[in-house]
């Protein structure tokens, strides 16, 4: 069972690239972020024609998350992150697919920091941790997949001082992410590739893709019930190099049956 996460950076604009990747990679489950489309504009028909059922929560111009399942219909379990009834941003959706509970999440960027947006980022990550602990307590095979907007360690960003003040690399969100792992979740990509240089995002600016000046923002966390099934993990880097590509590449794991 191959589960992928892909910050598509506008699902309508990138639909041809998305469909090409789906046809080539054939993932069983796909978690999408940054749909940048309303619910009505989500290309459900095109994805269904490609063999994927979907659940989604859109938002005009910003955010938006979805879960796709090949030859199946995801069973929606929630479309908001609990803990703040006033939060209207479309950043979390969760569904059951073939016996695995899968979440697609898009954590706040947090820039500029310090400030209101950074505070929201930290509060959101604490809400994510609280909900994650509930999922752990349930003991089910679960995967938290998405754009976490956290660079976990200094080695997860190319050597530079240009990001020193960026919210993505600050100690507080790194500590929040580490606390989630300490609760029992496993960062699948780093677990299987402990020494590798791993980037999943390359900014459009400053020629960063040709220079391989990237960072690791997209993570798939697996629960203890799913960890024994973790067989492989990787990054489809070539997708980032296509014309009119997203600034993220798909990241995937494989769970043994």
WOMOBEL-V183975 format. One record per pair of residues at least 6 apart in sequence whose ideal C-beta (glycine too) atoms are under 8 Angstrom apart, sorted by the first residue. I is the first residue (numbers start at 1). J is the second residue. D is the distance in whole Angstrom. If there is no record, write none. Layout:
i,j,d
I,J,D
I,J,D
This chain:
i,j,d
1,28,5
1,29,7
1,98,6
1,100,7
1,254,7
1,255,5
1,256,8
1,257,7
2,25,8
2,26,7
2,27,5
2,28,5
2,29,7
2,252,6
2,253,7
2,254,5
3,27,7
3,28,7
3,29,4
3,30,8
3,31,7
3,100,7
3,102,6
3,143,6
3,145,6
3,220,7
3,252,7
3,253,5
3,254,8
3,255,7
4,25,7
4,27,4
4,29,7
4,30,5
4,31,7
4,145,8
4,236,8
4,250,5
4,251,7
4,252,4
4,253,8
5,30,8
5,31,4
5,32,8
5,33,7
5,104,7
5,145,4
5,146,5
5,147,7
5,218,5
5,219,8
5,220,6
5,250,7
5,251,5
5,252,8
6,18,7
6,21,8
6,30,6
6,31,7
6,32,6
6,33,7
6,218,8
6,239,8
6,246,7
6,248,7
6,249,8
6,250,4
6,251,8
7,32,8
7,33,4
7,34,5
7,106,7
7,146,8
7,147,4
7,201,8
7,217,8
7,218,6
7,246,6
7,247,8
7,248,4
8,14,5
8,18,6
8,32,5
8,33,7
8,34,6
8,35,7
8,246,5
8,248,8
9,34,5
9,36,7
9,246,4
9,247,6
9,248,7
10,34,7
10,35,7
10,36,4
10,37,7
10,246,8
11,18,7
11,32,6
11,35,5
11,36,7
11,37,5
11,42,7
11,43,6
11,64,7
11,66,7
12,36,8
12,37,5
12,41,6
12,43,6
13,36,8
13,244,7
14,244,7
14,245,7
14,246,6
15,43,5
15,46,6
17,239,7
17,242,6
17,244,7
17,245,6
17,246,7
18,32,8
19,46,7
19,47,8
19,50,6
20,242,8
21,236,7
21,239,5
21,250,6
22,30,7
22,47,8
22,50,6
22,51,8
22,52,7
22,68,8
23,50,7
25,236,6
25,250,7
25,252,7
26,70,7
27,70,7
27,250,8
27,252,6
28,69,7
28,70,5
28,97,8
28,98,7
29,67,7
29,68,7
29,69,5
29,70,7
29,74,8
29,97,5
29,98,8
29,100,8
29,102,6
30,52,7
30,67,7
30,68,4
30,69,8
30,250,8
31,65,7
31,66,7
31,67,6
31,68,8
31,102,7
31,103,7
31,104,3
31,105,8
31,145,4
31,146,6
32,56,8
32,64,8
32,65,7
32,66,4
32,67,8
32,68,7
32,104,6
33,64,7
33,65,6
33,104,6
33,105,7
33,106,4
33,146,5
33,147,5
34,62,8
34,63,7
34,64,6
34,106,6
34,147,7
34,246,8
35,42,7
35,56,7
35,58,5
35,59,7
35,63,7
35,64,3
35,65,7
35,66,6
35,90,8
36,59,8
36,61,6
36,62,6
36,63,8
36,64,6
37,58,5
37,59,8
37,60,8
37,64,6
38,58,5
38,59,7
38,60,5
39,56,7
39,57,7
39,58,4
40,58,8
41,58,7
42,54,7
42,56,5
42,58,5
42,64,8
42,66,7
44,54,6
44,56,8
47,54,5
47,68,6
48,54,8
51,70,6
51,71,6
52,68,4
52,69,6
52,70,6
53,68,7
53,69,5
53,71,8
53,72,6
53,73,4
53,74,6
54,66,6
54,67,7
54,68,5
54,69,8
54,74,7
55,66,7
55,67,5
55,74,5
55,76,5
55,79,8
55,93,6
55,95,5
56,64,7
56,65,7
56,66,4
56,67,8
56,93,7
57,64,7
57,65,6
57,66,7
57,79,5
57,80,8
57,90,5
57,93,5
58,64,5
58,90,6
59,89,7
59,90,4
62,89,8
63,89,5
63,90,5
63,91,6
63,106,6
64,90,5
64,106,8
65,90,6
65,91,6
65,92,6
65,93,5
65,104,5
65,105,7
65,106,5
65,146,7
66,93,7
66,104,6
67,74,5
67,93,6
67,94,8
67,95,5
67,97,7
67,102,6
67,104,5
68,74,7
69,95,8
69,97,5
69,98,8
72,97,6
72,98,7
74,95,4
74,96,7
74,97,5
74,102,7
75,95,6
75,96,4
75,97,7
76,93,7
76,94,8
76,95,5
77,94,5
77,95,6
77,96,6
77,101,7
78,92,8
78,93,7
78,94,5
79,92,7
79,93,5
79,94,7
80,87,7
80,92,6
81,87,7
81,91,7
81,92,4
81,105,7
81,124,7
81,127,5
81,128,6
81,131,6
82,127,7
82,130,8
82,131,6
83,126,8
83,127,4
83,130,6
83,131,7
84,123,7
84,127,6
87,124,8
89,108,8
90,106,8
91,105,6
91,106,5
91,107,7
91,108,7
91,124,7
92,103,7
92,104,7
92,105,5
92,106,8
92,128,8
93,103,7
93,104,5
94,101,7
94,102,7
94,103,4
94,104,8
95,101,8
95,102,6
96,102,8
99,141,7
100,140,8
100,141,5
100,142,7
100,143,6
100,226,7
100,255,7
101,135,7
101,140,5
101,141,7
101,142,4
101,143,7
102,142,7
102,143,5
102,145,7
103,142,7
103,143,7
103,144,5
103,145,7
103,146,7
104,145,6
104,146,5
105,128,7
105,144,6
105,145,7
105,146,4
105,147,8
105,148,7
106,146,6
106,147,5
106,149,8
107,121,7
107,124,6
107,125,6
107,128,7
107,146,7
107,147,7
107,148,5
107,149,4
107,150,7
108,117,7
108,120,5
108,121,4
108,124,5
108,149,6
109,117,7
109,121,7
109,149,5
109,167,6
109,168,7
110,117,6
110,118,4
110,120,7
110,121,3
110,122,8
110,149,7
110,167,3
110,168,7
110,170,8
110,173,7
111,117,6
111,118,7
111,166,6
111,167,5
111,168,8
112,118,7
112,167,8
113,165,7
113,166,8
113,167,4
113,170,6
117,167,8
118,167,5
118,170,8
121,149,7
121,167,6
121,173,6
122,172,6
122,173,7
122,176,6
125,150,8
125,173,6
125,176,4
125,177,7
125,180,8
126,176,7
128,144,8
128,180,7
129,176,7
129,179,6
129,180,5
129,183,7
132,144,6
132,180,6
132,183,6
132,185,6
132,221,8
133,183,6
135,142,5
135,144,8
135,223,7
136,142,8
136,183,6
136,184,5
136,185,7
136,223,6
136,224,7
139,225,6
140,223,7
140,225,6
141,222,8
141,223,6
141,225,5
141,226,4
141,229,7
141,255,8
142,222,7
142,223,4
142,225,7
142,226,6
143,220,6
143,221,7
143,222,5
143,223,7
143,226,6
143,253,7
144,185,7
144,219,8
144,220,7
144,221,4
145,219,8
145,220,4
145,221,8
146,218,7
146,219,7
147,201,8
147,217,6
147,218,5
147,248,7
148,177,7
148,217,6
148,218,7
148,219,5
149,167,8
149,168,6
149,173,8
149,217,6
150,168,6
150,173,5
150,174,6
150,176,7
150,177,5
150,217,7
150,219,8
151,157,5
151,163,8
151,168,5
151,169,5
151,174,7
151,215,5
151,216,6
151,217,7
152,174,6
152,177,6
152,178,7
152,187,7
152,190,7
152,216,7
152,219,8
153,174,8
154,169,8
155,197,7
156,198,7
156,199,8
156,215,6
156,216,4
157,163,6
157,168,8
157,169,6
157,214,8
157,215,4
157,216,7
158,199,7
158,208,8
158,211,8
158,212,7
158,213,4
158,214,6
158,215,7
160,213,7
163,169,5
163,215,8
167,173,7
168,215,7
168,217,7
180,221,7
181,187,6
181,221,7
184,223,7
184,224,5
185,221,4
185,222,7
185,223,6
186,221,6
186,222,5
186,224,8
186,227,5
186,230,7
187,219,6
187,220,8
187,221,6
188,219,8
188,220,5
188,221,7
188,222,5
188,230,6
188,233,5
188,253,5
189,198,6
189,216,8
189,219,7
189,220,7
189,233,5
189,234,8
189,235,7
189,251,6
189,253,7
190,198,7
191,230,7
191,233,8
192,230,7
192,232,7
192,233,5
193,233,7
198,216,5
198,235,7
199,212,7
199,214,3
199,215,6
199,216,6
199,235,8
200,214,7
200,215,8
200,216,5
200,217,6
200,218,4
200,235,6
200,248,6
200,249,6
200,251,5
201,214,6
201,215,5
201,216,7
201,217,5
201,218,7
201,247,6
201,248,5
201,249,8
202,208,5
202,209,4
202,212,7
202,213,7
202,214,4
202,240,6
202,247,6
202,249,8
203,213,8
203,247,6
204,247,6
206,213,7
207,213,8
208,214,7
209,240,6
209,241,7
217,248,7
218,248,6
218,249,8
218,251,5
219,251,7
220,233,7
220,251,6
220,252,8
220,253,5
222,230,6
222,253,7
222,255,8
226,255,6
229,255,4
229,256,5
229,257,8
230,253,6
230,254,8
230,255,6
230,256,8
231,254,5
231,255,7
231,256,5
232,253,7
232,254,4
233,251,8
233,252,7
233,253,5
233,254,7
234,251,7
234,252,6
235,249,5
235,250,7
235,251,5
235,252,8
236,249,6
236,250,4
236,251,8
236,252,7
237,249,5
238,249,8
239,245,6
239,246,8
239,249,5
239,250,6
240,246,7
240,247,7
240,248,7
240,249,4
